[in-house]
Amino acid sequence: MKIGILTYHKTSNFGSVLQAYSLYRKVADLGYDCEIINYINDAVEKRETPLGLKDCTSPRNIAYYFLWEPKLRKKIRRLDYFMQSHTQISAQEYRKNNIALCADKYDTFLIGSDLVWDFNNNGHDAVYMLDFLDDGHKKIAYASSCGKVWEEKDEVTALLNRFDHIGVREREIQQTLSSWLDKPVDFVCDPTMLIEPERWKALASGRQIREPYVLCYFEDHEKKIYKDALKYAGKHNLPVYAISYKRLPKGIRAVRPTDVEDFLSLILHADSVFSASYHGMLFSLYFNKNLYYYKKGWNARQTSLAALCGIEDRDGYNGEKKIDYGYVNAILQKFREESVGYLSDYLKNP
């Protein structure tokens, strides 16, 4: 049996790359012949492509192009190299107008994680709901997410009822789809959780910052994350670094990794992590960091994870009570084992 994985794999976002790598890795570890389908979504590609100089129509954009774009372009190249060297990606590139050509190349189609079912994110692309396949193909969704509950109930219901197995990443989406569909909908972990923390630590590069530090990753709309990080750091006499490719508030030092291994290292070696990123939150938990998380936009995935781990009190910096990682690690291990079980069953069973 050959499995084609369809997800966001060509991206400038560390979390997106890591979830794609993780799902591929776990399916391969389970003994299956699999590859990532090299599908390019126009909306995602446009958003992820850095500005060209000809696109810069203001002094601010021109300054951004020369100050930050070179690092971003290098990051995109390095993330693409990581995926090419650590996974199998189909030689043929597909777009919406030719994706049906891959229908007979795989026995099973596995829709991966990330916001692949977010129509606002991908330009209403139902390819990620396998609209191009007939009913003779096995269809699986693992940890798929939609950003928010769809307005297009009839369309979504018709497409997803054709799937053989569905696992989603958020309780809110599980509850919604369970009421819409004629099949079970399971609650499963993000693909990055399928990989044991020790393997992630082994993949991380050496220490990037020699001194102890506080790390910020992504920012909330009010930028409260930076104020809180500076407040915490001031109490503990620590510098604050942020993984960022743009201008930062005074007192925040920029660090601009281009490699997955360096991104993992920055979280692994941080004293504390302030994250408005879901995957920043996840890897902080895997590495047992002193974590504070911040909500940005649709936040069901963060609140779902926080509830699972019993860390709702880490929603922003409002105290310094330590996280009980004995409890959290046990919860994550149980969730990991359950989710591997679901994925294994999905792949085995018709």
PyMOL commands that set and color helices and strands:
alter all, ss='L'
color gray80, all
select helices_A, chain A and resi 14-29+42-48+53-55+59-67+69-86+99-105+119-122+126-129+153-160+171-180+191-194+197-203+224-236+260-268+278-286+300-309+312-314+325-348
alter helices_A, ss='H'
color red, helices_A
select strands_A, chain A and resi 2-6+33-39+89-94+108-111+138-144+165-168+186-187+214-217+240-243+252-255+272-275+290-293
alter strands_A, ss='S'
color yellow, strands_A
deselect
rebuild
show_as cartoon
